[in-house]
Amino acid sequence: MKELACENEISIRALVDGLLADIGRPATVTDQLAAELIASIVVKARRRRASGRSDAFELRQLPALMRAFPPSSQPRPEQPPAEL
């Protein structure tokens, strides 16, 4: 069981890293949480599919999550530095 959890965590981390790299700016905590949620659902869907079970529920969740995740083509505007 620990081995599977470790494999899942490695897969999730790789997907999170890719998602965050795609946004084209420094990631916020919200970005990191959204990326982790998306990656977790994708890994869960892959595991279910690989074991012959349906991944339909997970796949139905993804479109809304992906729309909420900031795409690289629309980076958030940079804030001017705070004056001291």
C-alpha positions in Angstrom: 0.0 0.0 0.0 2.8 2.4 0.8 4.4 1.6 -2.5 1.3 2.6 -4.4 1.0 5.8 -2.4 4.6 6.6 -3.2 4.0 5.9 -6.9 0.9 8.1 -6.9 2.8 11.0 -5.2 5.6 10.8 -7.8 3.0 10.9 -10.6 1.1 13.7 -9.0 4.3 15.8 -8.4 5.3 15.4 -12.1 1.9 16.6 -13.3 1.9 19.5 -10.8 5.3 20.6 -12.0 4.1 20.5 -15.6 0.9 22.4 -14.9 2.8 25.1 -12.9 5.4 25.4 -15.6 2.7 26.0 -18.2 1.3 29.1 -16.5 4.3 31.1 -17.5 4.7 33.1 -14.3 5.5 32.4 -10.6 2.8 30.2 -9.1 0.6 31.4 -6.3 -0.6 29.2 -3.5 -4.0 29.0 -5.3 -2.3 27.9 -8.5 -0.4 25.2 -6.5 -3.5 23.9 -4.9 -5.5 23.8 -8.2 -2.6 22.0 -9.9 -2.4 19.5 -7.1 -6.2 18.9 -7.2 -6.1 18.4 -11.0 -3.1 16.1 -10.9 -4.7 14.0 -8.1 -7.8 13.5 -10.1 -5.9 12.6 -13.2 -3.8 10.0 -11.3 -6.9 8.6 -9.7 -8.6 8.3 -13.1 -5.5 6.6 -14.5 -5.3 4.1 -11.7 -9.1 3.2 -11.9 -8.8 2.8 -15.7 -5.7 0.6 -15.3 -7.6 -1.7 -12.9 -10.5 -2.1 -15.2 -12.8 0.3 -13.3 -14.7 3.3 -14.7 -13.0 6.7 -14.5 -16.1 8.5 -15.7 -16.7 10.4 -12.5 -13.1 11.8 -12.4 -13.2 12.7 -16.1 -16.4 14.6 -15.6 -14.7 16.8 -13.0 -11.7 17.7 -15.1 -13.2 20.2 -17.6 -14.4 22.6 -14.9 -11.1 22.4 -13.0 -9.1 23.0 -16.1 -11.2 26.1 -17.0 -10.5 27.4 -13.5 -6.8 26.8 -13.8 -5.0 29.8 -15.3 -3.7 29.2 -18.8 -0.3 30.4 -19.8 -1.8 32.6 -22.5 -3.5 34.7 -19.9 -0.9 35.5 -17.2 -2.1 37.6 -14.3 -1.0 41.2 -14.5 2.0 41.9 -12.4 1.5 44.2 -9.4 3.8 47.1 -9.0 6.4 46.7 -6.2 5.1 47.9 -2.8 6.7 51.2 -1.6 8.6 51.0 1.6 
